[in-house]
Amino acid sequence: MVKYFSIFKGIYTGIFISVLSLYFFSCSSEFQDNYQDKDDGYLDIAFFKEKTRADFANDGSGSFTEGDKVGLYLQGDKGLSYRELTYSGGQWIPRLKRNEFGEGSISLSAHYPATGEQQNPETYQLNMALDQTEDGFYNSDLLFSKTVVGSGVYEADVNFGHVLHRIRIFLSGSVTSPEVKVRSLTQGNFNLLTGEVKVSGTDFKWITPFKDGEGNFAAVIIPQSTLPYRDDDGLLQIVAEGKTAYFNAPEKTEENNDLTFFESGKQISINLTLRPGVPELAGKTLWVYGLNVPDFPGKENLTTYKLGEKYGLPQGQWLRYDNRYYEEQYLTWAEGCG
């Protein structure tokens, strides 16, 4: 008697996952075409930006475009103020008089895209878009920067960084037209003064990610623990050729570090090789004539080997590999098996 095991019940048989955690590369973006006289009393702010809705690149780079708006909180001697600046004609308008905010040091907290002035800027409510195709992806991304302008200083460089976490999915193999969804907590709080962001609530939802011209997928989520995505419905749902499979969040990064948190300003890249299985055999026990093999002893009684270990295995015995992403069970060949 031989038991036939098909990964994910015949849906996908080849999986390779690599995880890459990195900070998105930054790319400078012009502020003013002509700097003004520093004695005119205006505060000259140069924004540097990693990515825009209008200019999407895989490394996160980009530049501001006409009509982009930045929200800016300024904390100085005269209290907390909010200004919204618009990129127009190569300049950010309106220009800001420094003495409107005090003579001492001024703390600048900038976010993009602008949210408008908030009554409670420390608890701005985030609701991630469930449809991140097209503009839904770009509109969901958030950038933040905080800097301090010293007393008597009239210039400031504001270097934006990503607030959210990005998940990128690369699919290969012979399965055609797969549909992908990303599972996540989608509500959170964003502190517009410090840049801190955290999830709120326990309602998990499915996000439809952005799909680029090469057939790869990307979604942004609120930074959060990875633990809820290692059981139940996991992190990814993939539907293809009438079958559905679920994939857990990886446990390790490419550097072999534990992946315990989807960190702010970082991303993971997941590579999946998808191949059609044999669904009519999945999960079934078959009689195969002409073979003499031992009965399957049950998963709990199998000897477990490290993934990739192929030499020196016992002959004619059932075994399994320690694979975090899917179950692998084999029967080694022995003389007399047929």
C-alpha positions in Angstrom: 0.0 0.0 0.0 1.3 3.4 -1.0 -0.1 6.7 0.2 0.2 9.6 -2.3 0.9 13.0 -0.8 0.3 16.1 -2.9 1.3 19.5 -1.5 -1.7 21.6 -0.8 -4.0 18.9 -2.1 -2.8 19.1 -5.7 -2.8 22.9 -6.1 0.8 23.9 -6.1 3.8 21.7 -5.9 6.9 23.9 -6.0 7.5 26.7 -3.5 10.5 28.9 -2.9 10.4 31.8 -0.5 13.1 34.4 0.0 12.7 37.2 2.4 14.6 40.5 2.0 14.3 43.2 4.6 15.7 46.5 3.7 15.1 50.2 3.9 13.8 51.7 0.7 16.4 53.7 -1.1 15.9 57.4 -1.0 16.1 59.7 -3.9 16.4 63.5 -3.7 13.7 65.7 -5.1 14.0 69.3 -6.0 12.7 72.0 -3.6 13.0 75.4 -5.2 14.5 76.2 -8.6 16.0 79.4 -7.0 16.7 79.8 -3.3 15.7 83.1 -1.9 17.8 85.6 0.0 18.2 84.1 3.5 17.7 87.6 5.0 14.2 87.9 3.8 12.9 86.1 6.9 11.4 83.1 5.1 12.0 79.5 6.2 13.5 77.6 3.2 12.6 73.9 3.4 14.0 71.3 1.0 12.0 68.1 0.9 13.7 64.8 -0.1 11.3 62.0 -1.0 11.6 58.3 -1.5 8.5 57.6 -3.6 5.5 59.2 -5.1 2.1 58.1 -6.3 3.0 59.4 -9.8 6.5 57.9 -10.1 6.5 54.2 -8.9 9.8 52.3 -9.0 10.7 48.9 -7.5 13.4 50.4 -5.3 11.0 53.0 -3.9 12.6 55.9 -5.6 10.6 58.8 -7.1 10.2 62.5 -7.3 7.5 65.1 -6.5 5.1 66.1 -9.2 3.0 69.1 -9.8 0.1 69.4 -7.3 1.6 67.1 -4.6 0.7 68.3 -1.1 2.8 67.9 2.2 1.3 68.3 5.6 3.6 70.1 8.1 3.3 70.6 11.8 5.6 73.2 13.3 6.3 73.4 17.1 8.0 76.5 18.3 7.9 79.3 20.9 4.4 80.2 19.7 2.9 76.7 20.1 1.9 74.1 17.6 0.8 75.2 14.1 -0.2 73.3 10.9 0.6 74.3 7.3 -0.1 72.5 4.0 2.4 73.1 1.2 1.7 72.5 -2.4 4.3 71.8 -5.1 3.7 74.2 -7.9 6.0 75.5 -10.6 9.1 74.0 -9.0 8.3 75.6 -5.6 6.5 74.8 -2.4 3.8 77.3 -1.7 2.9 79.2 0.4 6.4 80.2 1.8 6.6 80.4 5.5 7.8 83.3 7.6 10.0 81.9 10.4 9.0 84.4 13.0 5.4 83.2 12.8 6.5 80.2 14.8 8.9 81.8 17.3 12.5 82.9 17.5 13.9 79.7 19.1 14.3 76.2 17.7 11.4 74.9 15.6 10.4 71.2 15.4 9.1 70.2 11.9 7.0 67.1 11.5 6.1 66.5 7.9 3.9 63.8 6.3 2.9 62.9 2.7 0.4 62.9 1.3 -1.2 65.7 3.4 -4.1 64.6 5.6 -5.4 68.1 6.4 -5.2 69.6 9.9 -6.3 67.2 12.6 -7.8 68.0 15.9 -5.8 65.1 17.5 -2.6 64.8 15.3 -1.2 62.1 17.7 -4.0 59.6 16.9 -4.8 60.0 13.2 -6.9 57.0 12.2 -5.5 54.8 9.4 -7.8 52.7 7.3 -5.9 50.8 4.7 -7.4 50.3 1.3 -8.6 46.8 0.6 -8.3 47.4 -3.1 -4.7 48.4 -3.7 -4.9 48.0 -7.5 -4.0 51.1 -9.4 -4.4 54.3 -7.3 -5.4 52.3 -4.3 -1.8 51.2 -3.8 -0.3 54.7 -4.3 -2.9 56.4 -2.1 -2.2 54.0 0.7 1.5 54.7 1.1 2.6 57.2 3.8 5.9 59.1 4.2 7.1 60.9 7.3 10.0 63.0 8.5 10.9 64.9 11.6 13.7 67.5 12.0 14.6 70.5 14.2 15.6 73.9 12.9 17.9 75.6 15.4 17.5 79.1 16.7 18.5 81.7 14.0 18.5 79.0 11.3 16.4 79.6 8.2 17.0 76.4 6.2 15.9 72.8 6.8 16.4 69.5 4.9 13.4 67.2 5.4 14.2 63.6 4.5 11.1 61.5 4.1 11.0 57.8 5.1 8.3 55.2 4.6 5.9 54.6 7.4 4.2 51.4 6.3 5.6 47.9 5.4 5.6 46.7 1.9 5.1 43.1 0.8 6.2 42.1 -2.7 5.2 38.8 -4.3 7.0 37.3 -7.3 5.3 34.4 -9.1 6.7 32.0 -11.6 5.9 28.6 -12.9 3.3 27.1 -15.3 0.1 28.1 -13.5 -1.8 30.8 -15.5 -3.6 33.9 -14.3 -3.2 33.5 -10.6 -5.2 35.8 -8.3 -3.4 37.0 -5.1 -4.7 38.5 -1.9 -2.7 39.6 1.2 -4.2 39.1 4.7 -3.7 41.9 7.3 -5.0 44.0 10.1 -6.1 47.2 8.2 -6.8 49.8 10.9 -4.3 51.7 13.0 -3.2 55.0 14.5 -0.6 57.3 13.0 1.1 59.9 15.2 1.6 62.9 12.8 4.0 64.5 15.3 6.4 61.5 15.9 5.8 59.2 12.9 4.9 56.3 15.1 2.3 53.9 13.7 0.6 50.9 15.2 -2.3 48.6 14.5 -5.6 48.8 16.3 -8.4 46.2 16.5 -8.4 42.5 15.6 -10.3 42.5 12.3 -8.3 40.7 9.7 -9.2 41.4 6.1 -8.0 40.5 2.6 -6.2 43.1 0.5 -6.1 42.9 -3.3 -2.5 44.0 -4.1 -1.1 46.1 -6.9 0.0 44.2 -10.0 2.8 45.6 -12.2 3.4 45.2 -15.9 5.6 42.1 -15.3 2.9 40.3 -13.3 4.4 40.8 -9.9 2.3 42.0 -6.9 2.8 44.5 -4.1 0.8 45.7 -1.1 1.5 48.0 1.8 0.3 47.1 5.3 0.5 48.7 8.8 3.6 47.5 10.7 2.5 44.6 13.0 3.5 41.2 14.4 4.0 38.3 12.0 2.7 35.7 14.4 -1.0 35.8 13.4 0.1 34.9 9.9 1.7 31.6 10.6 -1.6 29.6 11.1 -5.2 29.7 10.1 -5.4 31.5 6.8 -1.8 32.6 6.8 -0.5 35.7 5.0 -1.3 35.0 1.3 -4.2 33.5 -0.6 -3.6 32.4 -4.2 -6.4 31.2 -6.5 -5.5 29.7 -9.9 -7.1 27.1 -12.2 -10.1 26.7 -9.9 -8.0 25.9 -6.8 -7.2 27.9 -3.7 -4.0 27.8 -1.5 -2.9 29.7 1.6 0.7 30.5 2.5 2.0 31.4 5.9 4.3 34.3 6.6 8.0 33.3 6.4 9.8 32.6 9.7 13.2 33.8 8.5 14.7 36.6 6.5 17.1 36.0 3.7 19.9 36.8 6.2 18.5 33.9 8.4 17.2 36.3 11.1 13.9 35.6 12.8 11.1 37.5 11.1 8.8 38.4 14.0 7.5 41.9 12.9 6.6 43.6 9.6 8.7 46.7 10.3 8.0 50.3 9.4 10.0 51.4 6.3 11.0 47.9 5.3 9.8 45.3 2.8 9.8 41.5 2.3 10.0 39.9 -1.1 8.3 36.5 -1.4 9.1 34.3 -4.5 6.7 31.5 -5.3 7.1 28.9 -8.0 3.6 27.5 -8.8 2.9 24.3 -10.7 -0.3 22.4 -11.2 -0.6 19.3 -8.9 -2.7 16.1 -9.4 -5.9 16.9 -7.6 -7.6 13.6 -8.4 -4.9 11.8 -6.4 -4.5 14.3 -3.6 -5.2 13.0 -0.1 -6.1 9.5 -1.3 -4.8 6.1 -0.5 -4.0 4.0 -3.6 -3.2 0.4 -4.1 -0.2 0.0 -6.4 0.4 -3.5 -7.8 3.9 -4.8 -8.3 5.4 -2.8 -5.4 6.3 -4.1 -2.0 6.5 -1.2 0.4 5.9 -0.7 4.1 2.6 0.8 5.4 2.7 4.5 6.1 3.2 4.8 9.9 1.6 8.3 10.3 3.2 11.7 10.3 3.9 11.7 14.0 6.0 8.6 13.7 8.2 9.7 10.8 11.9 10.5 11.2 12.5 14.2 10.3 15.5 15.3 8.4 16.9 18.8 7.5 15.6 20.3 4.3 18.0 19.4 1.4 19.5 16.4 3.1 19.6 13.7 0.4 22.5 11.3 1.1 22.9 8.6 3.7 19.1 8.2 4.2 17.8 4.8 5.3 16.5 2.6 2.5 12.9 1.5 2.3 11.6 3.8 5.0 9.1 6.7 5.2 10.6 10.0 6.2 9.8 13.8 6.2 11.7 17.0 5.8 11.7 19.9 8.2 10.1 22.4 5.8 8.4 25.5 7.4 6.3 26.2 4.4 4.7 22.9 3.3 4.7 19.3 4.3 7.2 16.9 2.5 7.0 13.2 3.0 8.9 10.5 1.0 9.5 6.8 0.8 13.1 5.9 0.0 13.8 3.1 -2.5 15.2 -0.2 -1.4 16.1 -3.4 -3.0 13.0 -5.6 -3.4 10.5 -2.8 -3.5 9.8 -3.7 -7.1 
